[in-house]
Amino acid sequence: MATFINLDLEKPIHRKFLLKHILFASIWILGLIIFIFRIDFNLTNYLSEQYYWIIKIIPFIFIGLIILLMFLSKWYYNLALLTYPFLIIFWFLPKKILHKGKIYLFSNYISFIFNRFKQFKKTIFHVGLFILTIFVLAISDSNIVRILSMLIISYFYYRYVIGYIKASFRPAQLFGPKIEKFIDNYIHSPEKRFDFVKSLDEDKKKEEVLSDEEKRKKRLERLIIINYLIETFGNNLNGFKGKRAFIISWLYQLIGFLIISLTFFTFLNFELFIIDKSNFSVQGVPDLFDFFYYTLKAIAFNNIELIIPNSIIARVIEIFTFFTLGIFLLIFVTSIIFTIRQDRINENVKKATELCLYQNNAIVEHISLNYQTDIKTVLIEMKNIKNSLEEIKKIIGSLF
C-alpha cells in the first residue's frame, strides 16, 4: 500500500502500479458518466422497447462488477479504490504540485482545506447533499428527480462561479485572510508562545519504556529537527518569487473553470432533453457527446444544426452558457493585471517568515530553559541526525 501511494515526494508513480491507477480512475469516470449523465440511456437508440429493462439494470451490473473486483483484490487496494478521488485531491495532485516546485499552488490548496474545516458543518452538508443527489438521480427515472437534481447542481455551480470571480478580483496572495488572521493572533498571543513546543516535548506512548536519558535525547532530537525544518522553510520562503507560480496557478484554475462549466451545461442540456425532447429541435437522436459538442459551440457563440434550443428554458440555459466566455475573458484580463502586482504576496511572505522566526525563537528558548543547552551543542552531540536534516533541506528546497 505504501508503495502504491508512494510517500516519497521525489519519486513518480511506479510503473507496476500504473495499470491500477488507470483502472481506478476509469471506474470512477465510468461511474460518473453512468450515474450523473446516464449515458446508458443512449442504448434506447439501439434496443427495441421490450429490452429497455436492460438499461435500468446497467447501474446495478456496474456496481456488481466493482464488488467482484473488490472481492478478488487485497483489502488495501479496495480501500484505495473507494477513496481514490480523495487520494487524487489530497495526495497525488498536491504531491505533483510540490514535486514541480509550485508552493503558491500548494498554499492556495492548504488555504482551501483550512476554510473547509473552518466551515465543517456546511462542508459536510454540501458533500452529503451532492452525493445524495447523484445517488437518487442514478436509481430514479422520475422527471421530478431530474428537475431537482438540475436545481441542486446549479446551486453548487453558482457558488463555485461566484467564489471563483471573487477570488479572481483579489490580489495574488500565498494564503487567504483567515490564515493571515490566524498567524497574527498566534504571534500576538504570548500565552500561546510555547504551546506548539510543549506538544513536541510531551511523552509519546512509544517512549514510555525508555530511560530518562533516552527520553531526553529523543525529545531534543525532535525539537532540533522541527527547528531546522521551520528555519529552512522560512529562509526559502523569504527568497520566494511568486510571479511565475501565480501564472501557473491561474492557468490551472482557468482550465478547471472551463472544464467544470462545460460539464455543468452539458449536464443541464442533456437532462433537459431527457425530461422533454421538445425542448430542442434535433436531427436524429443526439447522444451525450452531441450535447457536449453543442455546449462547447454555445460557449464560443456558435450553433450546430444537429441541436437547436426550442423552449424558453433551453434558450435561457444557452444564454447563461454564453456568459462562460465573458467570465473567462474577464478573469483573463484581471489576472494579467494582478500578475504585475505582487504586493500581497510580499506581505504574505513577510508574515509567514515572521511566524517561522517567532516559533524558532520559542524552540531555542525552550531548549535553553528546560535542557540547559543550545542547538549548536546538541548538533555536535547528535551527529546521527545530520542525514535527516539534509533530507529536510532537500525536500523543502524542492518546494520552491
VOGU-3710 file (C-alpha; in Angstrom, 3 decimals, decimal comma):
1> matfinldle> 0,000/0,000/0,000  2,806/2,406/0,922  4,470/1,691/-2,437  1,191/2,269/-4,286  0,575/5,588/-2,537  4,287/6,442/-2,980  5,127/8,583/0,041  8,398/9,810/-1,472  7,858/13,292/-2,941  10,733/12,890/-5,366
11> kpihrkfllk> 9,631/9,595/-6,933  6,987/9,386/-9,690  4,297/6,693/-9,826  5,856/3,230/-10,070  5,176/1,653/-13,457  3,860/-1,581/-11,991  1,031/0,402/-10,359  0,206/2,474/-13,431  -2,453/-0,009/-14,601  -4,117/0,118/-11,186
21> hilfasiwil> -4,222/3,906/-11,343  -5,748/3,740/-14,826  -8,267/1,115/-13,649  -9,308/3,072/-10,537  -9,586/6,330/-12,467  -11,597/4,618/-15,238  -14,014/3,092/-12,719  -14,745/6,466/-11,156  -15,057/8,230/-14,523  -17,354/5,500/-15,850
31> gliififrid> -19,367/5,682/-12,636  -19,831/9,435/-13,038  -20,846/9,008/-16,682  -23,412/6,340/-15,785  -24,806/7,781/-12,551  -24,766/11,507/-13,371  -25,086/11,741/-17,150  -26,895/8,395/-17,547  -25,092/7,699/-20,796  -26,652/4,237/-20,626
41> fnltnylseq> -29,886/5,857/-21,842  -28,274/6,138/-25,283  -28,914/2,413/-25,663  -32,536/3,291/-26,396  -31,285/4,120/-29,908  -30,169/0,534/-30,414  -32,636/-1,547/-28,394  -36,266/-2,308/-29,075  -38,755/-1,226/-26,404  -39,105/-4,715/-24,951
51> yywiikiipf> -35,397/-4,658/-23,960  -35,449/-1,256/-22,221  -35,255/-3,101/-18,891  -31,579/-3,750/-19,686  -30,905/-0,014/-19,385  -32,359/0,070/-15,873  -30,064/-2,693/-14,601  -26,822/-1,288/-16,078  -26,005/0,705/-12,870  -26,533/-2,461/-10,816
61> ifigliillm> -24,333/-4,501/-13,181  -21,646/-1,825/-12,820  -21,867/-1,979/-9,015  -21,802/-5,801/-9,151  -18,588/-5,790/-11,211  -16,962/-3,420/-8,710  -17,950/-5,711/-5,830  -16,464/-8,686/-7,722  -13,235/-6,756/-8,349  -13,033/-5,853/-4,671
71> flskwyynla> -13,624/-9,475/-3,668  -10,623/-10,532/-5,793  -8,350/-7,715/-4,566  -6,477/-7,176/-1,315  -8,175/-5,044/1,318  -5,780/-2,098/1,000  -6,377/-1,853/-2,760  -10,127/-1,862/-2,065  -9,596/0,976/0,378  -7,578/2,837/-2,271
81> lltypfliif> -10,360/2,277/-4,849  -13,106/3,563/-2,532  -11,087/6,619/-1,559  -9,401/7,214/-4,923  -10,916/10,694/-5,547  -9,696/11,729/-2,088  -6,240/10,300/-2,821  -6,164/12,287/-6,054  -7,275/15,510/-4,362  -5,386/15,201/-1,098
91> wflpkkilhk> -2,206/13,358/-2,118  -1,384/12,654/-5,763  -2,299/16,136/-7,037  -0,627/18,071/-4,167  2,415/15,811/-4,494  2,647/16,600/-8,199  2,380/20,304/-7,443  5,067/20,144/-4,779  7,321/17,989/-6,955  7,209/20,695/-9,614
101> gkiylfsnyi> 8,076/23,313/-7,005  4,809/25,229/-7,030  4,483/26,350/-3,419  1,994/29,039/-4,483  -0,441/26,393/-5,745  0,049/24,327/-2,623  -0,506/27,294/-0,296  -3,803/28,053/-2,028  -4,750/24,410/-1,688  -3,951/24,491/2,058
111> sfifnrfkqf> -5,999/27,679/2,379  -8,937/25,935/0,692  -8,709/22,941/3,060  -8,356/25,267/6,055  -11,542/27,133/5,066  -13,442/23,872/4,570  -12,544/22,768/8,095  -13,450/26,189/9,456  -16,912/25,635/7,934  -17,024/21,937/8,753
121> kktifhvglf> -20,806/21,594/9,199  -21,550/23,436/5,973  -18,952/21,338/4,126  -20,466/18,079/5,416  -23,948/19,274/4,446  -22,885/20,205/0,898  -20,931/16,990/0,321  -23,825/14,922/1,689  -26,351/16,795/-0,460  -24,227/16,331/-3,589
131> iltifvlais> -23,734/12,587/-3,009  -27,432/12,108/-2,206  -28,400/13,961/-5,385  -26,175/11,738/-7,521  -27,441/8,577/-5,816  -31,137/9,437/-6,197  -30,601/10,513/-9,805  -28,863/7,206/-10,523  -31,694/4,992/-9,240  -34,675/7,055/-10,405
141> dsnivrilsm> -36,156/7,864/-13,805  -38,556/10,439/-12,375  -38,640/13,796/-14,126  -39,211/15,488/-10,757  -35,930/13,986/-9,503  -34,175/15,215/-12,644  -35,513/18,739/-12,203  -34,495/18,796/-8,537  -31,027/17,466/-9,409  -30,633/20,199/-12,038
151> liisyfyyry> -31,552/22,839/-9,454  -29,192/21,442/-6,807  -26,250/21,080/-9,216  -26,973/24,624/-10,447  -26,759/25,823/-6,851  -23,319/24,250/-6,481  -22,158/25,705/-9,799  -23,452/29,157/-8,852  -21,497/29,027/-5,568  -18,371/27,910/-7,418
161> vigyikasfr> -18,572/30,664/-10,062  -19,284/33,446/-7,552  -16,392/32,277/-5,356  -14,092/31,991/-8,380  -14,920/35,505/-9,608  -14,414/36,980/-6,125  -11,075/35,199/-5,782  -10,007/36,444/-9,226  -10,558/40,053/-8,191  -8,340/39,662/-5,135
171> paqlfgpkie> -4,627/40,401/-5,489  -2,304/37,402/-5,786  -1,542/36,008/-2,342  0,057/32,951/-0,778  -2,845/32,339/1,578  -6,242/33,789/2,404  -7,194/36,411/5,023  -8,336/33,760/7,519  -4,910/32,133/7,672  -3,285/35,568/7,861
181> kfidnyihsp> -5,561/36,452/10,779  -4,695/33,139/12,456  -0,957/33,911/12,124  -1,456/37,413/13,539  -3,409/36,108/16,528  -0,794/33,423/17,170  2,160/35,797/17,001  0,490/38,388/19,242  -0,658/35,892/21,872  2,193/35,450/24,430
191> ekrfdfvksl> 0,262/32,685/26,193  0,411/30,576/23,008  4,149/31,094/22,561  5,169/27,659/23,839  2,002/25,661/23,032  3,460/24,087/19,906  6,851/23,424/21,505  5,276/21,777/24,550  3,221/19,498/22,307  6,502/18,296/20,740
201> dedkkkeevl> 8,045/17,764/24,146  5,240/15,671/25,607  5,680/11,964/26,384  4,919/9,768/23,419  3,412/6,340/24,050  6,361/4,533/22,462  8,754/6,448/24,744  7,213/5,204/27,995  9,683/2,300/28,227  12,748/4,483/27,655
211> sdeekrkkrl> 15,059/5,696/30,370  15,151/9,377/31,318  18,349/9,929/29,352  16,924/8,258/26,245  13,728/10,294/26,576  15,772/13,484/26,814  17,726/12,524/23,694  14,571/11,696/21,704  12,862/14,948/22,664  15,899/17,066/21,847
221> erliiinyli> 16,256/15,304/18,500  12,600/16,024/17,720  12,928/19,691/18,694  16,113/20,146/16,639  14,548/18,602/13,531  11,416/20,761/13,805  13,543/23,839/14,426  15,636/23,112/11,329  12,525/22,428/9,249  10,939/25,757/10,237
231> etfgnnlngf> 14,200/27,663/9,757  14,852/26,167/6,303  11,260/26,780/5,221  11,460/30,409/6,403  14,747/31,032/4,575  13,428/29,578/1,307  10,151/31,436/1,658  11,969/34,721/2,180  13,566/34,391/-1,263  10,364/33,247/-2,954
241> kgkrafiisw> 9,319/34,950/-6,194  5,643/34,486/-6,877  5,056/35,778/-10,406  5,768/32,511/-12,261  3,871/30,462/-9,670  0,879/32,814/-9,906  0,712/32,406/-13,689  0,814/28,604/-13,379  -1,892/28,701/-10,697  -4,011/30,979/-12,848
251> lyqligflii> -3,726/28,603/-15,834  -4,760/25,589/-13,736  -7,758/27,432/-12,299  -8,827/28,796/-15,683  -8,674/25,353/-17,296  -10,595/23,957/-14,314  -13,263/26,637/-14,733  -13,744/25,754/-18,412  -13,943/22,006/-17,700  -16,436/22,465/-14,844
261> sltfftflnf> -18,561/24,868/-16,930  -18,597/22,525/-19,915  -19,556/19,594/-17,694  -22,275/21,564/-15,918  -24,015/22,945/-19,020  -23,698/19,607/-20,832  -25,424/18,005/-17,843  -28,223/20,612/-17,840  -28,861/20,359/-21,580  -28,783/16,573/-21,622
271> elfiidksnf> -31,127/16,242/-18,634  -33,472/18,836/-20,139  -33,601/16,808/-23,342  -34,380/13,589/-21,428  -37,173/15,323/-19,467  -38,841/16,642/-22,598  -37,402/16,151/-26,064  -39,438/19,103/-27,388  -37,054/21,446/-25,531  -34,708/21,061/-28,517
281> svqgvpdlfd> -35,170/20,766/-32,246  -32,897/17,890/-33,153  -31,839/15,836/-36,132  -31,957/12,132/-35,325  -31,390/11,115/-31,709  -28,430/13,049/-30,243  -26,306/11,390/-27,572  -24,263/12,786/-24,686  -21,293/13,680/-26,898  -23,570/15,650/-29,225
291> ffyytlkaia> -24,764/17,732/-26,277  -21,161/18,227/-25,166  -20,318/19,477/-28,665  -23,406/21,699/-28,648  -22,371/23,201/-25,281  -18,812/23,772/-26,498  -20,079/25,591/-29,590  -22,549/27,614/-27,483  -19,705/28,899/-25,278  -17,977/30,118/-28,449
301> fnnieliipn> -21,210/31,873/-29,653  -21,822/29,278/-32,360  -24,677/26,880/-33,047  -24,902/23,438/-34,605  -27,686/22,279/-36,898  -27,954/18,947/-35,056  -29,286/20,591/-31,841  -31,185/23,884/-31,650  -32,774/25,167/-28,399  -36,536/25,275/-28,830
311> siiarvieif> -38,132/26,080/-25,471  -37,624/29,172/-23,315  -35,734/27,271/-20,628  -33,357/25,753/-23,222  -32,664/29,226/-24,627  -32,118/30,655/-21,146  -29,520/27,935/-20,477  -27,878/28,796/-23,805  -27,698/32,469/-22,771  -26,038/31,565/-19,486
321> tfftlgifll> -23,644/29,330/-21,415  -22,584/32,403/-23,423  -21,602/34,104/-20,164  -18,886/31,478/-19,640  -16,735/33,083/-22,323  -17,383/36,531/-20,833  -16,262/35,347/-17,389  -13,242/33,688/-18,988  -12,162/36,937/-20,674  -12,854/38,993/-17,527
331> ifvtsiifti> -10,695/36,713/-15,385  -8,035/36,653/-18,103  -7,694/40,458/-18,036  -7,789/40,820/-14,231  -5,267/38,022/-13,801  -2,797/39,738/-16,128  -3,143/42,916/-14,046  -2,554/41,069/-10,776  0,404/39,193/-12,267  2,217/42,524/-12,426
341> rqdrinenvk> 1,268/43,453/-8,855  2,909/41,256/-6,221  2,364/43,425/-3,118  0,016/40,979/-1,432  2,334/38,009/-1,944  5,217/40,007/-0,477  3,103/40,782/2,605  2,212/37,091/2,971  5,864/36,099/2,691  6,796/38,640/5,359
351> katelclyqn> 4,030/37,380/7,656  4,907/33,700/7,208  8,618/34,417/7,696  7,792/36,307/10,893  5,845/33,259/12,139  8,796/30,953/11,397  11,197/33,256/13,275  8,760/33,581/16,183  8,361/29,813/16,516  12,073/29,135/16,153
361> naivehisln> 12,880/31,593/18,946  10,347/29,756/21,134  12,073/26,419/20,440  15,524/27,838/21,164  14,313/29,388/24,410  12,528/26,176/25,425  15,682/24,093/24,877  17,736/26,571/26,889  15,278/26,710/29,817  14,383/23,018/30,037
371> yqtdiktvli> 17,572/21,284/28,908  20,262/23,844/29,833  21,883/23,556/26,399  21,726/25,082/22,938  21,113/23,841/19,395  24,759/24,020/18,333  25,840/21,806/21,239  23,065/19,287/20,562  24,055/19,033/16,889  27,640/18,247/17,875
381> emkniknsle> 26,440/15,522/20,256  23,913/14,027/17,828  25,776/13,553/14,560  23,284/10,870/13,512  20,529/13,399/12,762  22,580/15,222/10,113  21,225/12,929/7,391  17,679/13,745/8,486  18,431/17,465/8,341  19,925/17,150/4,856
391> eikkiigslf> 16,830/15,267/3,672  14,599/18,005/5,106  16,671/20,653/3,322  16,360/18,746/0,041  12,582/18,320/0,326  11,900/21,939/1,286  14,227/23,160/-1,444  12,143/21,233/-3,994  9,024/23,141/-2,918  10,425/26,420/-4,187
//
